[in-house]
Amino acid sequence: KGGFEHFMLKEIYEQPKAMRDTMTGRLNAESKLITFPELNWTPDEMSDINKIFIVACGTAYHAGIVGKYYLEQLARVPVEVDIASEFRYRNPVLEPESMAVIISQSGETSDTLAALREAKRLGSRTLAVTNVVGSSIAREADQVVYTYAGPEIAVASTKAYTTQLLAMLMLAVYVGRLRGSLAEEKAEALATGLVSIPEQIHKMLEDVDQIKVFAREYGSSEDAFFLGRSLDYAVALEGALKLKEISYIHAEAYAAGELKHGTLALIVSGVPVIVLATQMDVYDKTVSNLQEVKAREAVVIAIGFEGDTSLGKYADHVIYIPKTDKYLAPLLAVLPL
Ligand code: M6R
């Protein structure tokens, strides 16, 4: 366990290295270019893709939801995200112009493998995003992007998830440039921002005292809620899964705007609500949702950018993360979760 108390903690602390390994050979810090030599796609190959299906289970599925935002916003391709155990039985509409992106840490999850086979049977192109070299999914997909996270022993994914997000973001930048839908300057700015991410994660992991206080204070709660909009919502889904899996606390994630459609009834005095507020285009809306849960006397732990002076006025506690681009924020916002 490398001196750590357990494997999950070890793998949390391996994230800076894992992320550097995911970038190696793909992100050139000098030219600010993101490429995938193993794919070597051409603009023509990319321009006729009419739809991407991302298929996965559990944490990998949550990485796929973040991937949808990335691919739609940066590469302007319509994306559907499916749970593998649903996709394989629902007779989906795929064609040669579709691309199925299959995400799996192990490359062996049986529903995900079956979904890959179904996509191939329907004539779609297939790409595996996986960690395990030579796994069944890696072998059977047309093409593979390895995440190079190193062995996952803990079962509860941490570095597997963050490297999947990183791979999906780099893929979206790569496809966006090939399709001509992403401006050079934006692609370069994202590449530059990514170079700093491993060090930023390293620094965040050095100071976890605040997290320990929250664990002591709220560890005996029976329920917890995670709220966010846009990419923050996608990250909230993984936060809720991890809390359930590791602490046995019932946890739910909601798109913050969905709260008023019934769920607000569950927000009662003292319930911890973790609100992610890193997406500036929906920031005001998120803060107004935060105020709604505060009005019902929930305990609000907000996650926002350093320098944000307003969150502290409404939330009970704020966890600050380094200020970064909205597409890079999930890579940092998920750490405290
Ligand atoms: O190996 P896979 O990525 O295909 O596994 C899929 C899920 O079982 C997995 O992501 C699971 O949800 C996480 N390990 C939970 O932390």
Residues whose N, C-alpha, C, O or C-beta is under 5 A from the ligand:
A	BS01	M6R	C57 G58 T59 A60 I103 S104 Q105 S106 G107 T109 T112 V155 A156 S157
